């Protein structure tokens, strides 16, 4: 397993109070499982920051700690300058959280859900109704405002769920896997909303298991696995850290996949990643010249290629290079 | 999806002043009332069982048990009120379990509100349920010929005691709701614990004919003590002793389970 040292690109002298989130050594265990095992995080204000990792990596637990829903076993953190453990109510007043599963009352209508939260935030009477209606309009839910949430589609629920987190403008908005389970069109819609919210100075911390989502939205990405942060940086930095490119080959004869993988690994170092169909392999190449030599070696052994390509590594491949196994296996 | 974006979309909003704990609790109470409007079938569940019990026991067993259905109703009606309130407490536990399993409580916990406000809302819902169910059963009883000898004041006092009983019993289900993530399991476990308590009591029959070991249990069963007090309040007058005994169990449940609720809620 090749572990890369985290890329330190955030200003090391940053004052905790200037950061949206500053966490040191956060830990949370459930029984014998270390769900979060010593995570440091420095999230500057006003950006989209993504926590990327496979299922069970500890993303949700980390977010629940930062949102004061669960208390850390060890470590310290401030959110918008307030200590998580000492001033939880001050943290709560500065954040909003949209959980992984729509946290709505299914029996109530969309408008009633928003009214409930608006009143809990302190809006009264007409002001609460006006706020609920503003949000229904902003999230294109006016037509369904009077319907019970149980009749909503997945995309509508997600929009209402995010709207419910914007009753007040939060300092930090936590979004736990905001597009999991959505169809591509609904996902695009949620992405657009996230970008617009970020443009209005809200710091957004979003977890995702989609490489593409982090790549598309986030200015900075922390990759976590088994409760630990294994890398951190911009999408570009993460890709650069794992080699300049990625060589993909498709074999004509799947039976020779092992042999081909062995040859590639011998020439290029590292581990060849097998894709769903046995006949496709990809491996990090440090230069086009090296990639060329590796291809020549395959041909010299009589391994026929249906196709080959040299590309920037996707975040999926970055994850494989960092952990030694593909994301889907976790 | 909207394609043209107005400049005001996601514009920052001015924050209202922070609301009081009471205001938070009232908002959750309002939610409980909305539930009645949107899930009226819940009310049907709530009153159908006691109505069936009242009719079946009065007309099927009443004559055999007390000489005439009417005499039996006079004995049974205050008891069925206790049974209804004790069983109805299950709804807040089921509601809580649903909220927890849907992630709704995660949102509540991330809000700067009074931490006990969601539970206060459950209690408001409970009290409304108890009152609605009790009034419906009382009306049916009056139609069938039940006559509260203590008059309107006695009935009013009995309703207050019923609310106190429901409040105490409610904690059992709230704790179960916090511990168990499937609403149906909350109901099953709650009922398998409450059923023997309710039946091995003096609600349906005078324990005089029961075997000695059972009788000694029935005499100290909190449900019997509650039924005795309600019967006396609505009948020929209750003494302080009877009311105090009826309140022992609800008071103990509240004193032990309310702190436990808070602890479980914070721990999760």
Interface residues (C-beta under 8 A of the other chain):
Chain A: X64 X67 X68 X69 X70 X89 X90 X92 X93 X95 X96 X97 X99 X100 X101 X102 X103 X104 X105 X106 X107 X108 X109 X112 X116 X117 X119 X120 X121 X122 X123 X124 X127 X131 X134 X138 X140 X148 X164 X166 X167 X168 X169 X174 X185 X189 X192 X193 X196 X197 X199 X200 X201 X202
Chain B: X1 X2 X5 X9 X10 X11 X12 X13 X15 X16 X17 X18 X19 X23 X24 X27 X30 X31 X34 X35 X38 X39 X99 X102 X103 X104 X106 X107 X109 X110 X111 X112 X113 X117 X268
